[in-house]
Amino acid sequence: MKMARNSRKPEGPPTNVFSSPCNAARQTSSYSQHKIVTGQKGSVWNLALLALLVVEGCHQVASLASHPSKQHCAHTRGNWCTAFTAQEPIAWRPAPRGSLECPSGCNNVGRCNHDTGLCDCPAGWTGEGCRTPFKRPCTHRFRTVEENRTEPVSHIGPDKRDLDWASQPHEKVYSRCGGICDDDLAICYCDGPMGRIPPPEGSPPGTPPVQRGRPLVTFHAAPKTTQSGAEAFGDIPYEDVYGPRGYCNVSKPDWVAGCGMDGLGGAYCDEPLESFCPGGCSGHGSCYLGWCNCDEGYYGHDCARRKAGLPLLPSAISEKPWLQAVLGGEPPAALEPPPQPTRKRPLIYVYDLEPLYQSKILQYRVTPRWCVHRIHGSPGNHTEWTDVWVYAVDTLLHESLLVSPHRTFDPEEADFFYVPHAASCLPFPIGSWADAPWFPEPGGPRIKQMVNMLRDTLTWINSTFPFWQRRGGRDHIWLFTHDEGACWAPTSLNNSIWLTHWGRMGLEHKSNTAFFSDRYDSDFKGPQQPEGFVRYTRGHPCYNPDKDLVIPSFKRPSHYSASPLSGANPRERDILFFFRGDVGKHRRSIYSRGIRQKIYTMARVGGWAAKHRFFIGDGENVPGDYSELLARSKFCLVAPGDGWSARMEDAVLHGCIPVIIMDEVHAVFESILRTEDFAVRIRQQQVPELLYLLTALPDKTVRSMQARLGRVWQRFRYASLPGLVSELRDAQEQGEYKRRMAEEEAAAAAAAAAAAAAAGNSSSSSSSDGGSEGGGSSGSTRRRGRRVAEAAAAAQVVEVGEGRDAPHGLPRTFVGDPAEDDAFATIMQWLYSRIPYTR
């Protein structure tokens, strides 16, 4: 019941704003029935309920130590975790192999899929047998809808050079080339001695260039004048590129272009590196910009399959330590005999998609960090985990499945079918780079491209395999990582399982992004799709908790390096509230539903930073190391941005209590974890009371939530690849070593202080008996003793900026196995529980 703010006596006990973390067992397991209503400031009932949280506590915390199964499945909803753990493993059967042949040897450019008898064609080729060229030329503009053309606009001649440097249309296109264009991929390379030399004219398909050359990847690296001094389209002085000491003319130039090319590195961007390919081509092929050229007799998009009748060959991954460190070896699903006699379900068949929906998109991305979760760098092809691309789970989940024991090559034993599309890469960089590919034409919001690609993908699946129609798609899994998740998903996919970052519920919904180019409800009708695209997306919620799951985004291990949960020392939680990021200063009012803006304004006007250590703002407002600030904070804001925002992951991974403010939106794993045990949920209308609501929480309740974070945090980070596990273990071991050394130093300092104090007492006693000689010595000893004691204290409490270590802080330092119960394992465990619903 709502009460007037000046009411002195409440008529009844209102429900507290917080879902109780300590009596979750008494609450329904369905989140949709959790109703959060404001308690009134100063209310007797509200204070009594807060006190009840302290008195009750959460009895299961004390009992977990004696029940390992409960510890393993702590704070989960339902029985999905315990059911997975209790299942009986099934026999691991050898992988079936295909024997179908493909026409014309795939024109010496493609790879034959011996399961289907179809050729997979790389960038530059398409059609049956990969015999039809499909060019993606460097260009100076995009085609218009009015042109209604199917061929991409080109601005290069037969020699692959730009037609006219001085021609400068209003728009600028990234692929505009100041050198020699590879028109299969729209990649620009130098002209001249250090440049690209194409294969001789008339060479058979698949002939590599005579010289690859140094890249001039975008127009930003092109000259800004012609040789004669006329204004050109680029950004760099002509002499730096093509002068006597220019980048394209000499081996050691004075200026070097930014090396924005996957597969190249070094001081002058001409040192070959390993490109990114999911699964590293299993050690049975070579990788070129996301495309695997398989060795003879191997097939599949990761070259993991072997044609029937041919002997298996050793994987070359063991010969590439940089790949072995990341992947371990070739996929266990490909081994004969299987690596173990049994394995657990679910078993997942990963589609070898038509390359236009996956591997060609990786080729077209060009730049290393776009569209992927890891890259190789100089020196030595070392691995760099990257979350610069916020949709990195696209390739991480795909690669994790490829090397997982849950993968099967036998569709008849598969519980699920995974569709590894690359739609999130289409808006950028693909759609900003060149005038191809389009689905089916340019124009309209960028979301249109993703909608139509997935519609085409489903059409291809149904024309190639019978598995979608067998169960109406209920056993198929699609991933939606873009800003507004699956809000725009084609309705034809509605029966299938959606993994998403955006848990918005409700059948009626409109786009809430402030970036209008991504509004999924803004229709566009063109000559090739006169009916528009929105009609194909209507009639479903963005997320259905009965069949879908909100999963974490990828955070590289170094992103949470200061967290006590990853090995760092626990810090004093001296910051009440923390959020650093876009607070909508220059955004439309619908950004973040206005939540970030409102809290930022309240905090700034009220002076909360100085009064309460309540920090919210962008980098200018809240400077400092991001991970360290999170590790020192009690409460961290989880609010939307243009759609999903990875703040839940940031909070949990640092042991900071999430404050979730987004009505009718599930946070990560909220449908399968008892989020109320370790997080606070506040309705949007209660934002004005935020400060009061947080400061009213008793310290014991806060500490209980912090402790529970230590029991669920691993489910929010990915350790699904051997390289990730290794890095996480290294962080734990380094943290343990530092703590042990600090303890030994503190013990030594304490012992020295005690010895000095004892010596001081002895000298003092001698002084009283023996006169003035001992008195001087005693004073000096006492001063030394004080210095030693101060040093001992400093060894226990180390000042780091404004924060300091808190050895007994919560959550405690994590000491478990980082490979267990990570985000990927959580998804697999949950999927196992979904098997009956797909039948």
N, C-alpha and C positions, 0 to 999 in steps of 0.2 A: 504494500500500500504506500502511495506517495504521501508525504507530509509537507506542510508548509515549512519553509526554512526556519521560521521563528517559532515553530511549534515546540512547546516545552515538554509535553508528555506524549510519547508515541502511542498510537492505538494498538500496535502489534509489532512483532519483530519482522522488519524488512529483511529480504535476502541480501547478504553481503555482496559487494561488488566482486569479490574474489571467489572463484571456484575453490572450495576448500581442498588444500593439498593433503590433508590428514584424514579425511574420511571419504576418500574417493571410492572405496568399496561400497559405500552406501549410496553412491550416485549411479545413475543409469549409465551403461556403457555406450549408449548412443549419444554422440556429442550434440545432435540436433535438439535434444531435450534439455541441454544445459541452458538455463535462462539466467542471465546476469542482470540484476537490477540494482540500481544505486542504493546504498545505505546512506543515511543522512548524517552530515557532519555534526558531531556532538551527540549523536543519538545514543541513549543508554543501551538500546538493543544492539546497535552496531558495535559498541565497545565490548559488550558481553560476548558477542560472537567472535570477535577478535581474540578475547581471552580464552574462549573455548578452543580455538585452534592451538593455543599454547598448552592447555591442559591435556587435550586428547593426544597431541603429537601424531606421529604416524607409526603405530606399533610394528608395522612390518619392517621398518628400518632396522630395528633391533633383532628381528627374527631372521633376517636374510642370511646372516653369517652361518647359521646352522642348516640352511636349505640351499644348496648350490643351484638347484633347478630354479628356485625363486630368484636367486641372484642373477642367473642368466637371463631370466625373463622379467626382471624388475620393472615395474611401472608400465606394463603393457595392458592394453584392453583386449578382452576376449582370450581365445586359446590358440591363436595363430602361432605363437612362439613355442609354447609347450608341445603343440601338435607336431611341429616340424622336428623338434628335438626327439620326440618319442617315436617317430615313424620308423618302420622297418626298411632298411636299404634294399634296393632291387639289384638284380644282376646287371653288370656292365657288359653289354654286348658289343662285339666288334662293329666298326662303322661300315655301313654299306658303301659301295663304290659304283659310280656310273661308268657306262661304256659307250654312250652315244657319240657319234662323230658329228663334226660341224662342217659346213660347206666351205670349200676353197681354202682351208687352212686359215680362215678368218682374215684373209688378205694380208697375212704377215704383220698385222698390226694388233689384232684382238687376241683374246684367249678363249678357248673352247670350254664351255660348261658341259661336261660329259653326263650330267644328270638330265639336262634338257635338250642337248644337241643344238643349243643356240650360242652364237658368238657374243661375248661381252666386248664392246668397242670402247677404246679410250677416246679422250678428247681429240677432235679432228676428224672422227669417223662415226658413221651410224649405218643403220639399215642392215638387211640380211647379209651375212658374211662380211660385215664391216667394209663394204665396197663403195659406200656413198660418202664423199667428203662432207664434213660439217665444219665450216670455218667460223672462227671467232676473231675477226680482224681487229687490230688496233684502230681506234676511231676518234673523231672529234665531236661527235654528237650521237644522240639516240634517235631512232626512228620515231615518228609521231603516229598517233592512232589514225589520223586522217590519211596517212600514206597507205595503210592497210597492206603492208608488205611483209613477206615472210623471210626474206633474206636480210641479214644484219647489215647495218650501215658500215661502210669501210672508208678509211682515209689513208690507205696505203696503195702503192702501185705494185706491179708484178715483181719489182725488186724488193718488196716488203718495206720500203721507205715511205715516210710521210709525204703526202702529195704537195703540201705547201705549208712550211713552218709559219708563214706570215698570216695564214688564214686563222682567224680567232673568233669563232662563234661565241655567243653569249655564255653558253654552258661550257664547263670544263669536265672532261671525262678522264678518269684515272689512266686509262690505257693509251692515251695520246703519246705517240712514240717519237723520240728524238734520235732514233737509231734504226736498228733492224728489228722488225716485228716477227715474232713467232705467232703466226695467225691461226694456229690450232688452239692456242691458249690466251691470246691477247697479252703476251708478255713482251716487253721491250728490252732489247739488248743494245750494247754499244755498236756503233759503226767503226770502221778503222781497224788498226792492228790488234787491239784487244777485244774486238767485237765479234759478233756472231757471223759465221760463214755457213749459209744453208747448204744442204746437199746439192749436188749438181742437178740441173734441170733434167727431167726424165728419169731420175732415180726411182727405183721401185718403192712402193709404200713401205713405211717403217724404217727407211734409211735415216740414220741419225745425222745431225749437222756435222760438217767438217770441223767446225769449232763452235763450242757452245757460246762463249763470250761472257763478258761482264754485264750484269743487268743494269738497266736504267728504268727501274720498275714502273714509275709513274711519271706524269708530266712534271712533277715537282723536281725531277732530276734532269730534265731536258734543258737545253740552252734557252736563255731568254732573248737572245738575238741570233740572227743569221750570221754567217761568216762575214757578210758585207756590213753588218751593223744594224740591219732592219729589225724592228721589234718582232719577236717570236712568241710562242705560247708557253715556254718553260719558265723556270725560276732561277737558273744557275748561269753565271757568266760564261760566255762561249769558250773563253780561254781555259776555264777549269775543266771543261768536258773535252774539247777538241783542239786546244792549244798545244804547243810543243811539249808541255809538261802535263797535258790533259789526261784525265782518267781513262779515256778510251784510246789513248795513243802510246802510253809508256807503261812499263811493268810496275814502276814505283812512282805514282803520280803525286802531285802536291795536294790535290783534293780528291776525296773518295765519296762516291754516292752512298747513301744509306742502304745497307744490305737488306732490303726488304724482300728477299727471295728464299723460299724454303729450299734446302738442299745446297746452299752456298754460304760460305762464311769466310773468316780470315780477315786480315788487315785490308785487303783490296777486293773483298767479295768475289774471289775466284778460287777459293779452296773448297773442293767438293765435301759435302757433309751428307749424312744419312737424312733423307726426307722422311716425313711422317706418313706411314701407312698403318692402318689398324692391324695389330698383331704382327707387325714387322714382316709381313708376307710369309710368316711361319718358318722363315729360313729356307723357303723353297722358291724364291723369286727375288727380283730386284724392285726397289721402290722408286717411283718417280712422281713426286708431287701428289701423293695420295693414291696413285694407281700402281697395282702390283703386276709386273711382267713375270708370269709364272714360268718356272723351269719346265722343260719338256715332260709331259705326262701329269703335271700338277694343275689343279684348277680351283675355281672359287675366288671370291674377291680378296681373300687372304691367302690364297695358294695352299690351303690346308688339306684339300682333297687330292686323292691319288686315283688315277684312272684304273679301272678294274683290270686285273691280270698283270699289272706291273709291280715290281717289288718296291717296298718303301725304302727311301733313301735317308741317310742322316740329315738332320736339320743343320743349316749353316748358322743358326743363331748362336751356337756354342763358339763359333769362330769370330763373332762380333760381340765382344764383352759389353759394349754399350747397350745392345739389345738384350743380351742375356740378363743384365742387371735389372732391366725394366720388366721383362716378360717371363724370365725363367727358362723357357724353352718353347717348343712348338705346342699347339693346343693338345691337351690330353685326349680330346675326342678323336684325334687323328691317329693315335698310337695303336699299334697292333703287336701283341695283345694289349688290351686296355691296361692302364697303369695300376688299377685295383680291381678285385673281383666284383665289388659292389659299389654303389653310389646312391646318394639320396636324390629324391625328386625335389623340385620340379626339373623336368628335362625340357630344354628350350631349343627349338630349331631356329637358326638365324638365317633369314633369307639372303641369298646372293641376288641383290636387286639389280634391275636394269641400271647400268652405271650412271645414267643421267640423273637418277634420284639419290645417288650416294657418292661413288668414287669420282665421277666426273666433276661433281661440285667441289670436292677437295682439290682436284687439279686446277679448277678455275679460280680458287681462292687466292693463289699465288703467294701472298704474304704469310710468313711462318706462323704467327701467333693467332691468326684468324681461324675460327671454326675448329680448333683442336684443343686438347688438354695437355699436350706435351710436345716438345720439339728437341732437336739435337743441336748443340752449339759447339763452337771452338773453345778450347782445344779438345781433341779426342772424342768428338761426338758425344760429349757428356749430355745427360738428360736435364732439361729444364721443364719443370711442371709449370703450367701457366693457367691462371684463371682470369687473365686479361679479357679473354673471350668468355663473357659471363654465361654463355650457353654451352660451356665445355662438357657438360654431362652427355651431350650428344655423342661425342666420340669416346668418352671415358666409359660409359655404360656399354657401348658397342664393343670396345676392345676388351672390357672385363668379361663380357659374355663369351667372346671368341676364345679366351684362354681359361675359361671356367670349366670345372668338371660337370657343371649343369648343362653344358652344350651337348647337343646330339646332332648327328648327321642323318638320323633316321626319322623322317617325318611321321612314320607310323607309330613310333613310341613317344613322340613329343607331347608334352602337356600344353605347351604354348609355342607360338610362332612370333618371333620378334622382327619388326620391320625397321631396319636401321637407316631411315631416310635422313637427309641433311637439309630439311626445309628451312631451319633457322638461319642458315648461311645465305639464303637468297636475298633478303632485303639489303644486307651489306655483308661482305663486299661484292657479291656476285652482281646484284642489280645496279651497282654504281660503277662498275668496271668497264664493261663493254656492252654492245648492243645484242647480246645473246648470252644465255638462253632466256626466253620468255615463256610463260605458261598462261595463256597461249600468246599474249601480246602485251606490250607496255601500256602504261596508263593506269590511273586509279591508285588506291592505297597499296602499299607494299605487301600487305597481308594477302591480297588477291593472288599473288604469285605462289604463296605457300598453300593456300586453299586448293588451287588448281593442280599443283604438283602432287599433293596427296590424293586427290581424285584420280589423277593419271596413274599414280602408284598402285592404287587399289585395282584399277582397270587392268594394269599389267599383271598383278598377282592372279586375278581371276582368269586371265587369258593364258597363263603359264602353269598354274598349279590348281588343284581342286580343294585346297585346304581351307580357304576362307568360307566357301559355300557349304562345306561339310558340317560346320557348327554355327553358321551365320556370323562368323567373325568373333564369337565370344572368347575364343582362345588365342586371339591375336593381341599383341601389345604394341602400342604406339607411344612415342615420347614427344612431349610438347614442352619445350624449354623457353619459347619466346615470351615476351613481356606479359601478355595476358593469357598465357597457357593455352588451353584447348578451347577457349571461348569461341574461336573461329573455326574449330575443327569441322570438316565436312560431316554432315548428318549421316552419311552412309557409313561412317565409322562408329556410330553411336553404341553398337552392341559390344564393341571391343573394350579392352582394358586400356586406360589412359594413365600414363605416368606424367606428372606435371609438377611445376614449381608454384602454380597459382591455384589455390583451393577455393575459389569463389563458387558459392552455392546459389541455387535458385534458377528456375527455368527462364524467367524473364530477366534479361540483362542487356545492358548497352555498354559499348566500349568506354572505358574510363581513362584511357591514356591521354596525356596532354600533348603527345606527339601525333599530330593529326594525320601524318603519312601512314600511321599504323592503325587507324581506326577500322575495326573489322565490320562495323555496321554502316560504313560509308560506301554505298554501292557504286559500281562503275560499269557502264555498258559500252562495249566497243564492237567493231565490225565482226570480230571473230568470237565474241561472246555477247551477243546482243541482249540476252536475258539477264546479264549481270552475274555476279558471283555470290551475293549475299543469300540468295534463295537456297543455295546449297549448304548453308551453315546454320539455318534456323531450326528451332525445335528441340534444343538440348541444353542442359546446364553446362557451365564451364568445367564443372567437376561434380561427379556423383560419388559421395563417400561409400555407397554400397558396392561399387565396382572399381573405382579409381583410387589412386594414391598420390599424395603430395610428397615428393622426395626432395632431399637436399640438393642444392647446387654444389659444384665442386670448389673446394678451397684447398689450395696447395698447402703442404705442411708448414712452409715458412710463414704463411699468412697468420698462423696462430702460434708462433714460436715463443711468445711470452706467456702463454697459458700454462698454469700449473698442471693442467690435464695432459699436456704434451711433453712434460719433463721439467719445465722451468719451476723455480721456487714459488710457492704461494705468495701472493702479494697482499699487503693490507688493502682492504676494500674501502679506500678513503673517498671514493667518488660515489655519491648517492645515485646519480642517473647520468647515462651517457648516450649520446647519439652524435656521430659526425658523418656528414654527407650532404646531399642536396636538400635544403630546407625550403625550396620553392621561391627563393628571392626573385628569380627572373622567369618564373613559370606561370602558366595559366592556373587559375584558381582551382580547377578540378584535379590538379596534380596531387597525388597522395590523399585524395578526398579532402584536402585541406588540413589534414591531421598534423603533418610535420610543421606546416606554416603556423598553425595555431599554438602549438607547444613552444615553438621557437619565439614567437611574439610574447607569450606569457612569461617565459623565462627571462627574456631581454628586458621587458618593462618592469618585471618584479625584482630584477637583480638577483636571480636565483643562483647564479654561478658563485657569487661571493658569499651569499647568505647560507646556501644549502649545498654547495658543490654539486649543482645540478647543471650539467654541461650539455648543450645542444647547439649545433651550428655546423658550418662548413669548415674547411681547413684553416681559414683565416680566424674564425671564432674559437676553434678548439685545436690548437697546434699540439704536436707531440707524436710519439710513436703510436700508431693505431692499435697494434696488438697489446702494447703495454697498458694503454688507457683502458681497453676492454678488460684486461686482467685485474685492474684496480677498481672496477665498477661493481656496484651491487645490483643495479637495475639497468637494463638496456632496452631501448625502444625497438619494437618490431611493428612497423607500419608500412603500408604499400608505397610504391613509387608510381611509375607509369603502369604498373601491374605488380607482379611479385618483386620482392626485394630480399636479398640474402641476409637480412639482419637477424633472423632466427638462428641461422648457422653461426654467425659471428658471436652472438650472445652465448649460445650453448657451448661452443668450442672453447670459450674463455671462462666458463664457469660463472657467467653473469646471468642473473635471473631475467628471462625475457618478459617484457611488458608488451603484450599483444593488444594492439588497438586496430582492429579491422573487422567490422561487423559482417557476419555471414560469410566469413572467409576462414578456411582451415589453414593453420600454420603447418609446417613440415611435420609429417607423421602424426598429426593431431587425431586422426581417426583410429590409430592403432596404438598410440602411447597415451598414458594418462598425463597429459600435458599439465593439468591442474596441479599435479604433484610438485612440479618444478618451475612453473611459470605463472604469471599473473595476467588475467584477461580483463580488460576494461572496455566498456562500450564507448562508441565515438561521442555520444552525448555527455559522457562523464569526463571528457578531457579537461574541462575547467577545474575539476576537483582532483586532478592527477597528483599534485604535490601532497595534498592532504592524505589521499588514499595510500600513497607509498610510505609516508612517514608514520602512518598509523599502524603499519604492520609491526607486530612485536619482533624483537631481535631473534627470539627462539624460532619463530616461524621462518624468518629469513634464513637462518642457519640451516634449518631442516631442508628448505628448498635448495640451498647451495649444495648440501650433501647429496641430495638426490640427483642433481645435475651430474655428479661424478659417476652415477650408475647408468646414465643413459647417453652421455655425451658421445661415446664411440659410434653410436648409430647415426650421428650427424656428420661423420667424416668418412672419406673413402680410403680404404686400404685394400682394394680389390686387385691390385697389381703388385707383384713382388718388389718392384722398385719403390712403391709407396710404403709398403711394409718396412722395407729396409731403412728408409729415411725416418720413419716414425720411431723405429727401434733405436736408431742412432741418437735421436733427440732424447729419448728416455734414458739411454745409457749415459749420455753426456750430462744430463740433469742430475742423475744419481751420483755420478763422479763428482760433480761440483758440490753437491750437498754433503757428500762424505768428506771431501777435503775441507769444506767450511766447518763441519762438525769437529774434525781433528784439530784444525787451527784454533777453534774456539776452546776445545778441551785443553790444548797446550797453553793457550793464553790464560785460561782460568787457573791451571796448575801453577803457571809462573806467577800469577797474581797472588795465589794462596801462599806460595813459597816466599814471595817478597813480603807479604803481610806478616808471615811467621817470623821472618828475619827482622822485620821492623819491631815486632813485639819483643823479640829477644834483645835487640839493641836498646830498646827503651828501658827494659829491665836492667841491663848492664849500666845504662846511663844513670839510673837512680842510685845504683850502688857505687859507681866508679867515677862520678864527677863529669866534667864538661867534655871530655874527649868523645865519649859515646854519644853525647847529645847532638853534635854536629852530624855524625854519621847517621843517626836515627832520622833526622829531618830529611837528609838526602834520600835515604831508603824509602821513607814514606812517600816522597814525591815520585820516586821511581815506581813504587807500588801503585800509586794512583794512575800513572801513565799506563802501566800494564793492565790495570783493571779497565781503564777506558778503552784500551785496545781490544780487550776481551769482549766488552759490550759492543764495540763496533763490529766485531767479527760475527755477532749474532744478528744485528740489525744493520743492514747495509743500505745506505742512502742511494737511491737511483732516481735522480730528478726530484720530483715531489713525492714519489712513492717509496715504499720500503718493504722489505721482505717480512712476511708473517708466517713463521714456520708451522704454526698450528691453524693457519687459515683454511677456509673451505671454498670450493671442494678440495679434497686432498690430492696430492700428486698421483697421477694414474700409474699403476705398476703392472697392469695386465698385458695380455698379448694383443698388440694392435691389429692383428689379422682377424680377431674374433669379433663377430657381431658389429661389423662396420655397416655403412649405409647399404652397400651392395648386398651383404648377407641378410640385412633386414628386409630388403626387397624380395630376395629369394624366399625367405621364411614366410613372408606374407603371401607370395604367389602360391606357395604350396597349399595354403588354406583356401585359395580361390579355385583349385582344380575342380571340385564338385560343381561349382556354379557355371563351368564352361561346358558341361556335358548336356 
